[in-house]
């Protein structure tokens, strides 16, 4: 979750070549590299709004992990959340909302906040790990664990309305060994892709939202 595309085909990514995890921008071939953050903090998990105006990202400062927003050129960084540990930002396709996971010291749940800032709103009190907003903006898919240990690897994928509410659909997913399972909607909105790490290799799987068994998309033999 440390790489994202801009609408004009550039890559936003994370590099620690400056001594800290910072966010950079580059052309697809790696040229025209530009460092976007240099604040002495750990900056990661960038996502880019569909209108190309903002990069939304995680930043750890003073032992708190929060969601920040900055202009696509790295200027005007603004904090959007102030919780104990807010992570895994995902954007609505209209570029108006940031959906994220907030951990309050007891459990984690999904919240959303306006791209312009303001008071966050809780979407659901269901335990959640990482989320992704559907291409049409109607649904949110998120991973979670059914284990009593909230930090156990995710083994479920749920889909709920963007406005929140009860789970509409829940799917079993393979439990990853050491790499966090991250979901991502397919561009056509008909399936949700997610990562699975098994036998020291990580691969992408796809779960049709209409049901049926998941399908393995990649077949890497090593950990990527």
C-alpha positions as CSV (number, residue, x, y, z in Angstrom):
1,X,0.0,0.0,0.0
2,X,2.9,2.3,-0.6
3,X,2.4,3.1,-4.3
4,X,-0.4,4.8,-6.2
5,X,-1.1,6.2,-9.7
6,X,-2.0,9.8,-10.4
7,X,-4.7,10.5,-13.0
8,X,-2.1,11.7,-15.5
9,X,-0.1,8.5,-15.2
10,X,2.7,9.4,-12.7
11,X,3.6,7.2,-9.7
12,X,3.4,8.2,-6.1
13,X,5.5,6.0,-3.9
14,X,7.4,5.6,-0.6
15,X,11.2,5.6,-0.3
16,X,13.6,5.9,2.6
17,X,16.5,7.0,0.5
18,X,16.5,10.3,2.5
19,X,16.9,8.5,5.8
20,X,13.1,8.4,6.6
21,X,10.1,6.9,4.9
22,X,8.9,9.8,2.7
23,X,6.6,10.1,-0.3
24,X,7.9,10.8,-3.7
25,X,6.5,11.4,-7.2
26,X,8.0,10.1,-10.5
27,X,7.3,9.3,-14.1
28,X,6.4,5.6,-14.8
29,X,10.0,5.0,-16.0
30,X,11.5,6.4,-12.8
31,X,12.6,9.7,-14.1
32,X,11.7,13.2,-12.9
33,X,11.7,12.1,-9.3
34,X,10.4,14.6,-6.8
35,X,10.3,14.3,-3.0
36,X,6.9,15.4,-1.7
37,X,7.5,15.1,2.1
38,X,10.5,16.0,4.2
39,X,9.2,16.6,7.7
40,X,11.3,14.2,9.8
41,X,8.2,12.0,10.2
42,X,7.4,8.6,8.8
43,X,5.1,9.1,5.8
44,X,3.5,6.2,3.9
45,X,0.3,4.7,2.4
46,X,-0.3,7.4,-0.2
47,X,-3.5,7.5,-2.2
48,X,-4.3,10.1,-4.9
49,X,-7.7,11.8,-5.4
50,X,-9.3,11.0,-8.7
51,X,-9.4,14.7,-9.6
52,X,-5.6,14.8,-9.2
53,X,-5.5,17.6,-6.6
54,X,-4.4,15.8,-3.5
55,X,-2.3,13.1,-2.0
56,X,-3.7,11.6,1.1
57,X,-1.3,9.7,3.3
58,X,-0.4,8.3,6.8
59,X,2.1,10.2,8.9
60,X,3.5,9.2,12.3
61,X,4.4,12.2,14.4
62,X,4.8,12.4,18.2
63,X,3.9,8.7,18.5
64,X,0.5,9.2,16.8
65,X,-0.5,7.8,13.4
66,X,-2.9,10.1,11.5
67,X,-4.2,10.9,8.1
68,X,-2.9,13.9,6.3
69,X,-3.6,15.6,2.9
70,X,-1.2,17.6,0.8
71,X,-1.4,19.1,-2.7
72,X,-0.1,16.9,-5.5
73,X,3.1,18.9,-5.6
74,X,3.7,18.3,-1.8
75,X,2.7,21.8,-0.7
76,X,0.2,22.7,2.0
77,X,0.2,19.5,4.2
78,X,-3.0,19.5,6.4
79,X,-3.9,16.9,9.1
80,X,-7.4,15.4,8.6
81,X,-7.5,13.2,11.7
82,X,-6.2,13.4,15.3
83,X,-6.9,9.9,16.7
84,X,-4.6,7.6,18.5
85,X,-3.9,5.5,15.4
86,X,-5.7,6.2,12.1
87,X,-4.6,4.3,9.1
88,X,-5.2,2.7,5.7
89,X,-6.8,5.7,3.9
90,X,-9.1,5.0,0.9
91,X,-10.8,7.6,-1.3
92,X,-14.3,8.0,-2.7
93,X,-14.3,8.3,-6.5
94,X,-15.8,11.8,-6.2
95,X,-12.7,12.9,-4.3
96,X,-14.8,14.2,-1.4
97,X,-14.3,11.6,1.3
98,X,-11.4,9.7,3.0
99,X,-12.4,6.4,4.5
100,X,-9.9,5.0,7.1
101,X,-9.5,2.7,10.0
102,X,-9.3,4.2,13.5
103,X,-7.9,2.3,16.4
104,X,-9.0,3.6,19.8
105,X,-6.9,1.4,22.0
106,X,-9.5,-1.3,22.3
107,X,-10.6,-2.1,18.7
108,X,-10.5,-0.7,15.2
109,X,-13.5,0.5,13.1
110,X,-14.2,2.4,9.9
111,X,-14.6,6.1,9.8
112,X,-14.7,8.8,7.1
113,X,-13.7,12.4,7.0
114,X,-14.2,15.1,4.4
115,X,-11.2,15.9,2.1
116,X,-11.6,19.4,3.3
117,X,-11.3,18.4,7.0
118,X,-13.9,18.7,9.8
119,X,-15.3,16.2,12.2
120,X,-14.9,12.5,11.3
121,X,-18.0,10.3,11.2
122,X,-18.0,6.6,12.1
123,X,-19.3,4.4,9.3
124,X,-19.6,1.2,11.3
125,X,-18.6,-0.2,14.7
126,X,-17.7,-3.5,13.1
127,X,-14.1,-4.4,13.6
128,X,-12.1,-3.6,10.5
129,X,-8.5,-3.8,9.3
130,X,-8.2,-2.2,5.8
131,X,-10.8,-0.9,3.4
132,X,-11.4,0.2,-0.2
133,X,-14.3,2.2,-1.8
134,X,-16.0,0.8,-4.9
135,X,-15.5,2.6,-8.3
136,X,-19.1,3.8,-8.2
137,X,-18.8,5.1,-4.6
138,X,-21.7,2.9,-3.4
139,X,-19.9,0.3,-1.4
140,X,-17.0,-0.2,1.0
141,X,-15.1,-3.5,1.1
142,X,-13.0,-4.2,4.2
143,X,-11.0,-7.0,5.8
144,X,-11.3,-8.2,9.4
145,X,-10.5,-11.1,11.7
146,X,-13.0,-13.2,13.5
147,X,-10.3,-14.2,16.0
148,X,-10.6,-12.9,19.6
149,X,-7.1,-11.5,19.0
150,X,-7.8,-8.3,17.1
151,X,-4.2,-8.3,15.7
152,X,-4.6,-11.7,14.2
153,X,-4.4,-11.9,10.3
154,X,-7.6,-11.0,8.6
155,X,-9.7,-14.0,7.5
156,X,-12.9,-12.3,6.3
157,X,-13.8,-9.8,3.6
158,X,-17.1,-7.8,4.1
159,X,-19.0,-5.4,1.9
160,X,-21.2,-2.7,3.3
161,X,-23.0,0.4,1.9
162,X,-20.9,3.6,1.8
163,X,-23.2,5.2,4.2
164,X,-22.6,2.4,6.7
165,X,-24.9,-0.2,8.2
166,X,-24.9,-4.0,8.5
167,X,-22.7,-6.3,6.4
168,X,-24.3,-7.0,3.0
169,X,-21.9,-9.8,2.1
170,X,-19.2,-11.6,3.9
171,X,-16.6,-13.9,2.3
172,X,-13.9,-16.2,3.8
173,X,-10.4,-15.3,2.7
174,X,-7.2,-17.2,3.2
175,X,-5.2,-16.1,6.2
176,X,-1.9,-14.5,5.3
177,X,1.2,-15.6,7.2
178,X,3.3,-12.4,7.7
179,X,2.1,-9.8,5.2
180,X,-1.0,-7.7,5.8
181,X,-4.0,-8.5,3.6
182,X,-4.9,-5.4,1.6
183,X,-8.1,-5.2,-0.5
184,X,-8.7,-3.2,-3.7
185,X,-11.8,-3.1,-6.0
186,X,-11.4,-4.2,-9.6
187,X,-12.0,-1.2,-12.0
188,X,-15.3,-2.8,-13.2
189,X,-16.6,-3.1,-9.6
190,X,-17.4,-6.8,-10.1
191,X,-14.8,-8.2,-7.8
192,X,-12.4,-7.3,-4.9
193,X,-8.8,-8.1,-5.2
194,X,-6.7,-8.8,-2.1
195,X,-3.3,-10.1,-1.2
196,X,-2.5,-13.4,0.4
197,X,0.9,-14.5,1.7
198,X,1.3,-18.3,1.9
199,X,4.4,-20.6,1.8
200,X,6.7,-17.6,1.6
201,X,5.1,-16.2,-1.5
202,X,2.6,-13.3,-1.8
203,X,-0.1,-13.3,-4.5
204,X,-3.2,-11.5,-5.6
205,X,-6.6,-13.2,-5.4
206,X,-10.0,-12.0,-6.7
207,X,-13.4,-12.5,-5.0
208,X,-16.5,-11.9,-7.2
209,X,-18.9,-9.7,-5.3
210,X,-21.9,-11.8,-6.6
211,X,-20.5,-14.8,-4.9
212,X,-18.6,-17.9,-5.9
213,X,-15.1,-19.1,-5.1
214,X,-12.2,-16.7,-5.1
215,X,-9.7,-17.1,-8.0
216,X,-5.9,-16.7,-7.8
217,X,-4.8,-13.9,-10.2
218,X,-1.0,-14.1,-9.9
219,X,1.3,-17.0,-9.4
220,X,4.5,-15.6,-7.9
221,X,6.8,-18.2,-6.3
222,X,8.6,-15.7,-4.0
223,X,7.6,-13.0,-1.6
224,X,7.0,-9.6,-3.3
